Amino acid sequence: MKQPNDLFQDFQNRMSELLKNSPAKDVERNVKAMLSQGFSKLDLVTREEFDTQTHVLARTRARLEELERRVADLEQRLATSQES
């Protein structure tokens, strides 16, 4: 007697074989090609690229805030030294 996993595997194999030889496979391939072509025309980025740019932006923003703080400090020192 076959185990439930064996039955499921057998069913999956038969369905894969059936779909491989059917027009559904051609339709799937054509739809994927159309979608790929459509997506390539759009200005899309991958999630990884988006996350990388978000990280770069956060670092740049932190650096800018630090530089702004330093400039304000230098301006304050300059103003104090000119008053003396």
DSSP file (Angstrom, degrees, kcal/mol; ACC not computed):
  #  RESIDUE AA STRUCTURE BP1 BP2  ACC     N-H-->O    O-->H-N    N-H-->O    O-->H-N    TCO  KAPPA ALPHA  PHI   PSI    X-CA   Y-CA   Z-CA
    1    1 A M              0   0    0      0, 0.0     2,-0.2     0, 0.0     0, 0.0   0.000 360.0 360.0 360.0 135.9    0.0    0.0    0.0
    2    2 A K        -     0   0    0      1,-0.1     0, 0.0     2,-0.0     0, 0.0  -0.490 360.0-120.5 -79.6 147.2    1.3    3.4   -0.9
    3    3 A Q     >  -     0   0    0     -2,-0.2     4,-2.3     1,-0.1     5,-0.2  -0.438  28.5-108.1 -78.5 158.5    1.8    6.1    1.7
    4    4 A P  H  > S+     0   0    0      0, 0.0     4,-2.5     0, 0.0     5,-0.2   0.874 121.6  53.0 -56.8 -37.3   -0.1    9.4    1.4
    5    5 A N  H  > S+     0   0    0      2,-0.2     4,-2.6     1,-0.2     5,-0.2   0.893 108.2  50.2 -65.4 -38.4    3.1   11.2    0.4
    6    6 A D  H  > S+     0   0    0      2,-0.2     4,-2.6     1,-0.2    -1,-0.2   0.905 110.9  49.0 -65.4 -41.4    3.7    8.6   -2.4
    7    7 A L  H  X S+     0   0    0     -4,-2.3     4,-2.6     2,-0.2    -2,-0.2   0.918 112.3  48.1 -63.7 -43.2    0.2    9.1   -3.7
    8    8 A F  H  X S+     0   0    0     -4,-2.5     4,-2.7     2,-0.2    -2,-0.2   0.922 112.5  48.5 -63.9 -43.7    0.6   12.9   -3.7
    9    9 A Q  H  X S+     0   0    0     -4,-2.6     4,-2.6     2,-0.2    -2,-0.2   0.908 111.6  49.7 -62.2 -43.1    4.0   12.7   -5.4
   10   10 A D  H  X S+     0   0    0     -4,-2.6     4,-2.3     2,-0.2    -2,-0.2   0.926 112.3  47.7 -62.0 -44.7    2.5   10.3   -8.0
   11   11 A F  H  X S+     0   0    0     -4,-2.6     4,-2.5     1,-0.2    -2,-0.2   0.918 112.2  49.7 -61.2 -44.7   -0.4   12.7   -8.6
   12   12 A Q  H  X S+     0   0    0     -4,-2.7     4,-2.4     1,-0.2    -2,-0.2   0.906 110.7  49.9 -62.6 -42.3    1.9   15.6   -8.9
   13   13 A N  H  X S+     0   0    0     -4,-2.6     4,-2.3     2,-0.2    -1,-0.2   0.913 111.7  48.2 -62.8 -42.9    4.2   13.8  -11.4
   14   14 A R  H  X S+     0   0    0     -4,-2.3     4,-2.3     2,-0.2    -2,-0.2   0.900 112.4  48.4 -65.6 -40.4    1.2   12.9  -13.5
   15   15 A M  H  X S+     0   0    0     -4,-2.5     4,-2.8     2,-0.2     5,-0.2   0.900 110.9  50.8 -66.9 -39.9   -0.2   16.4  -13.5
   16   16 A S  H  X S+     0   0    0     -4,-2.4     4,-2.2     2,-0.2    -2,-0.2   0.918 111.7  47.7 -62.2 -43.2    3.2   17.8  -14.4
   17   17 A E  H  X S+     0   0    0     -4,-2.3     4,-1.3     2,-0.2    -2,-0.2   0.899 112.6  49.2 -64.3 -41.1    3.5   15.4  -17.3
   18   18 A L  H  < S+     0   0    0     -4,-2.3     3,-0.3     1,-0.2    -2,-0.2   0.922 114.3  44.3 -64.2 -44.9    0.0   16.2  -18.5
   19   19 A L  H >< S+     0   0    0     -4,-2.8     3,-1.1     1,-0.2     6,-0.6   0.827 106.2  61.5 -70.1 -31.4    0.6   20.0  -18.3
   20   20 A K  H 3< S+     0   0    0     -4,-2.2    -1,-0.2     1,-0.3    -2,-0.2   0.862 110.7  39.9 -62.4 -34.7    4.0   19.7  -20.0
   21   21 A N  T 3< S+     0   0    0     -4,-1.3    -1,-0.3    -3,-0.3    -2,-0.2   0.318 103.7  89.3 -97.1   7.5    2.3   18.2  -23.1
   22   22 A S  S X> S-     0   0    0     -3,-1.1     3,-1.1    -4,-0.1     4,-0.6  -0.605  86.8-112.7-104.5 164.9   -0.7   20.6  -23.0
   23   23 A P  H 3> S+     0   0    0      0, 0.0     4,-2.3     0, 0.0     5,-0.2   0.697 107.4  78.8 -65.5 -17.8   -1.3   24.0  -24.6
   24   24 A A  H 3> S+     0   0    0      1,-0.2     4,-2.6     2,-0.2     5,-0.2   0.856  88.7  55.2 -60.3 -34.6   -1.4   25.4  -21.1
   25   25 A K  H <> S+     0   0    0     -3,-1.1     4,-2.4    -6,-0.6    -1,-0.2   0.905 108.0  47.9 -65.4 -41.5    2.4   25.3  -20.9
   26   26 A D  H  X S+     0   0    0     -4,-0.6     4,-2.5     2,-0.2    -2,-0.2   0.903 111.8  50.0 -64.4 -41.0    2.6   27.4  -24.1
   27   27 A V  H  X S+     0   0    0     -4,-2.3     4,-2.7     2,-0.2     5,-0.2   0.929 111.1  49.2 -62.8 -45.6    0.1   29.9  -22.8
   28   28 A E  H  X S+     0   0    0     -4,-2.6     4,-2.5     1,-0.2    -2,-0.2   0.924 111.8  48.6 -59.7 -45.3    2.1   30.2  -19.5
   29   29 A R  H  X S+     0   0    0     -4,-2.4     4,-2.1     1,-0.2    -1,-0.2   0.911 112.9  47.8 -62.8 -42.6    5.3   30.7  -21.4
   30   30 A N  H  X S+     0   0    0     -4,-2.5     4,-2.4     2,-0.2    -2,-0.2   0.898 111.4  49.9 -66.7 -40.7    3.7   33.4  -23.6
   31   31 A V  H  X S+     0   0    0     -4,-2.7     4,-2.7     2,-0.2     5,-0.2   0.920 110.8  50.0 -64.0 -43.0    2.1   35.2  -20.7
   32   32 A K  H  X S+     0   0    0     -4,-2.5     4,-2.6    -5,-0.2    -2,-0.2   0.906 110.9  49.5 -61.9 -40.9    5.5   35.2  -18.9
   33   33 A A  H  X S+     0   0    0     -4,-2.1     4,-2.3     2,-0.2    -2,-0.2   0.916 111.8  48.2 -64.4 -43.0    7.2   36.6  -21.9
   34   34 A M  H  X S+     0   0    0     -4,-2.4     4,-2.5     2,-0.2    -2,-0.2   0.919 113.3  47.5 -63.8 -43.5    4.6   39.4  -22.3
   35   35 A L  H  X S+     0   0    0     -4,-2.7     4,-3.0     2,-0.2     5,-0.2   0.916 111.4  50.6 -64.9 -42.6    4.8   40.3  -18.7
   36   36 A S  H  X S+     0   0    0     -4,-2.6     4,-2.0     1,-0.2    -1,-0.2   0.914 111.9  47.7 -60.7 -42.6    8.6   40.4  -18.8
   37   37 A Q  H  X S+     0   0    0     -4,-2.3     4,-0.9     2,-0.2    -1,-0.2   0.911 113.5  47.7 -65.3 -42.5    8.5   42.6  -21.8
   38   38 A G  H >X S+     0   0    0     -4,-2.5     4,-0.6     1,-0.2     3,-0.6   0.913 112.2  48.7 -64.6 -43.3    6.0   44.9  -20.2
   39   39 A F  H >< S+     0   0    0     -4,-3.0     3,-0.8     1,-0.2     5,-0.4   0.847 104.5  59.6 -66.5 -33.4    7.9   45.1  -16.9
   40   40 A S  H 3< S+     0   0    0     -4,-2.0    -1,-0.2     1,-0.2    -2,-0.2   0.776 101.6  55.2 -67.2 -23.8   11.1   45.9  -18.8
   41   41 A K  H << S+     0   0    0     -4,-0.9    -1,-0.2    -3,-0.6    -2,-0.2   0.688  98.0  78.4 -80.2 -18.8    9.5   49.0  -20.3
   42   42 A L  S << S-     0   0    0     -3,-0.8     2,-1.7    -4,-0.6    -3,-0.0  -0.530  91.8-113.6 -87.8 156.6    8.6   50.3  -16.8
   43   43 A D        +     0   0    0     -2,-0.2     2,-0.3     2,-0.0    -3,-0.1  -0.575  61.7 151.4 -87.6  74.1   11.0   52.0  -14.5
   44   44 A L        -     0   0    0     -2,-1.7     2,-0.3    -5,-0.4    -5,-0.0  -0.772  28.3-162.7-106.6 150.7   11.0   49.3  -11.9
   45   45 A V        -     0   0    0     -2,-0.3     2,-0.1     1,-0.0    -2,-0.0  -0.911  26.0-105.2-126.2 158.3   13.7   48.2   -9.4
   46   46 A T     >  -     0   0    0     -2,-0.3     4,-2.2     1,-0.1     5,-0.2  -0.334  31.5-111.7 -75.4 164.1   14.1   45.1   -7.4
   47   47 A R  H  > S+     0   0    0      1,-0.2     4,-2.9     2,-0.2     5,-0.2   0.882 119.2  55.1 -62.4 -38.2   13.4   45.0   -3.7
   48   48 A E  H  > S+     0   0    0      2,-0.2     4,-2.3     1,-0.2    -1,-0.2   0.919 108.4  47.1 -62.9 -44.1   17.1   44.5   -3.1
   49   49 A E  H  > S+     0   0    0      2,-0.2     4,-2.4     1,-0.2    -1,-0.2   0.906 112.8  50.1 -63.4 -40.9   18.0   47.6   -5.1
   50   50 A F  H  X S+     0   0    0     -4,-2.2     4,-2.3     2,-0.2    -2,-0.2   0.933 111.3  47.8 -62.4 -46.8   15.4   49.6   -3.3
   51   51 A D  H  X S+     0   0    0     -4,-2.9     4,-2.2     2,-0.2    -1,-0.2   0.888 111.2  51.5 -62.6 -39.5   16.6   48.5    0.1
   52   52 A T  H  X S+     0   0    0     -4,-2.3     4,-2.4     1,-0.2    -1,-0.2   0.933 111.5  46.3 -62.5 -46.1   20.2   49.3   -0.9
   53   53 A Q  H  X S+     0   0    0     -4,-2.4     4,-2.6     1,-0.2    -2,-0.2   0.855 110.3  53.9 -66.6 -34.2   19.2   52.8   -2.0
   54   54 A T  H  X S+     0   0    0     -4,-2.3     4,-2.2     2,-0.2    -1,-0.2   0.910 109.8  48.0 -63.7 -42.1   17.2   53.3    1.2
   55   55 A H  H  X S+     0   0    0     -4,-2.2     4,-2.3     2,-0.2    -2,-0.2   0.919 112.0  49.0 -64.2 -44.7   20.3   52.4    3.3
   56   56 A V  H  X S+     0   0    0     -4,-2.4     4,-2.6     1,-0.2    -2,-0.2   0.917 111.2  50.4 -61.6 -43.3   22.5   54.7    1.3
   57   57 A L  H  X S+     0   0    0     -4,-2.6     4,-2.8     2,-0.2    -1,-0.2   0.906 109.0  51.1 -62.2 -42.3   20.0   57.5    1.7
   58   58 A A  H  X S+     0   0    0     -4,-2.2     4,-2.2     2,-0.2    -1,-0.2   0.917 112.2  46.8 -62.5 -43.0   19.8   57.0    5.5
   59   59 A R  H  X S+     0   0    0     -4,-2.3     4,-2.4     2,-0.2    -2,-0.2   0.909 113.4  49.0 -64.5 -41.7   23.6   57.1    5.7
   60   60 A T  H  X S+     0   0    0     -4,-2.6     4,-2.6     2,-0.2    -2,-0.2   0.906 110.7  50.1 -64.7 -41.6   23.7   60.3    3.6
   61   61 A R  H  X S+     0   0    0     -4,-2.8     4,-2.4     2,-0.2    -1,-0.2   0.912 111.0  49.0 -63.5 -42.1   21.0   61.9    5.7
   62   62 A A  H  X S+     0   0    0     -4,-2.2     4,-2.0     2,-0.2    -2,-0.2   0.910 112.1  48.8 -63.7 -41.7   22.9   61.1    8.9
   63   63 A R  H  X S+     0   0    0     -4,-2.4     4,-2.5     2,-0.2    -2,-0.2   0.907 110.6  50.9 -64.6 -41.6   26.1   62.5    7.4
   64   64 A L  H  X S+     0   0    0     -4,-2.6     4,-2.7     2,-0.2    -2,-0.2   0.913 109.4  50.2 -61.6 -43.9   24.3   65.7    6.3
   65   65 A E  H  X S+     0   0    0     -4,-2.4     4,-2.1     1,-0.2    -1,-0.2   0.894 110.7  50.0 -62.3 -39.6   22.8   66.2    9.8
   66   66 A E  H  X S+     0   0    0     -4,-2.0     4,-2.3     2,-0.2    -2,-0.2   0.921 111.9  47.4 -64.5 -44.3   26.3   65.8   11.3
   67   67 A L  H  X S+     0   0    0     -4,-2.5     4,-2.6     2,-0.2    -2,-0.2   0.886 110.5  52.1 -65.4 -38.6   27.8   68.3    8.8
   68   68 A E  H  X S+     0   0    0     -4,-2.7     4,-2.4     2,-0.2    -1,-0.2   0.900 109.8  49.8 -62.9 -39.6   25.0   70.8    9.5
   69   69 A R  H  X S+     0   0    0     -4,-2.1     4,-2.2     2,-0.2    -2,-0.2   0.916 111.5  48.4 -64.2 -42.8   25.6   70.4   13.2
   70   70 A R  H  X S+     0   0    0     -4,-2.3     4,-2.6     2,-0.2    -2,-0.2   0.900 111.0  49.8 -66.2 -40.7   29.4   71.0   12.7
   71   71 A V  H  X S+     0   0    0     -4,-2.6     4,-2.8     2,-0.2     5,-0.2   0.924 110.8  49.7 -63.2 -44.2   28.8   74.1   10.5
   72   72 A A  H  X S+     0   0    0     -4,-2.4     4,-2.1     1,-0.2    -2,-0.2   0.905 111.5  49.5 -61.8 -40.3   26.4   75.6   13.1
   73   73 A D  H  X S+     0   0    0     -4,-2.2     4,-2.4     2,-0.2    -2,-0.2   0.923 112.2  47.3 -63.6 -45.2   29.0   74.9   15.8
   74   74 A L  H  X S+     0   0    0     -4,-2.6     4,-2.6     2,-0.2    -2,-0.2   0.892 111.3  51.4 -64.6 -39.4   31.7   76.6   13.7
   75   75 A E  H  X S+     0   0    0     -4,-2.8     4,-2.5     2,-0.2    -1,-0.2   0.896 110.2  49.4 -63.4 -39.2   29.4   79.6   12.9
   76   76 A Q  H  X S+     0   0    0     -4,-2.1     4,-2.3    -5,-0.2    -2,-0.2   0.914 111.4  48.5 -66.5 -42.3   28.7   80.0   16.6
   77   77 A R  H  X S+     0   0    0     -4,-2.4     4,-2.7     2,-0.2    -2,-0.2   0.916 111.9  50.1 -63.0 -42.2   32.5   79.9   17.5
   78   78 A L  H  X S+     0   0    0     -4,-2.6     4,-2.0     1,-0.2    -2,-0.2   0.922 111.0  48.2 -62.4 -44.7   33.2   82.4   14.8
   79   79 A A  H  X S+     0   0    0     -4,-2.5     4,-1.3     1,-0.2    -1,-0.2   0.894 112.9  48.8 -63.6 -39.5   30.4   84.7   16.0
   80   80 A T  H  X S+     0   0    0     -4,-2.3     4,-1.0     1,-0.2    -2,-0.2   0.902 111.5  48.6 -67.4 -41.7   31.8   84.4   19.6
   81   81 A S  H  < S+     0   0    0     -4,-2.7    -1,-0.2     1,-0.2    -2,-0.2   0.819 109.4  52.9 -70.4 -29.8   35.4   85.1   18.6
   82   82 A Q  H  < S+     0   0    0     -4,-2.0    -1,-0.2     1,-0.2    -2,-0.2   0.794 105.1  55.4 -74.2 -28.1   34.3   88.2   16.6
   83   83 A E  H  <        0   0    0     -4,-1.3    -1,-0.2     1,-0.2    -2,-0.2   0.787 360.0 360.0 -72.7 -26.8   32.5   89.6   19.6
   84   84 A S     <        0   0    0     -4,-1.0    -1,-0.2    -5,-0.1    -2,-0.2   0.486 360.0 360.0 -74.5 360.0   35.6   89.4   21.7
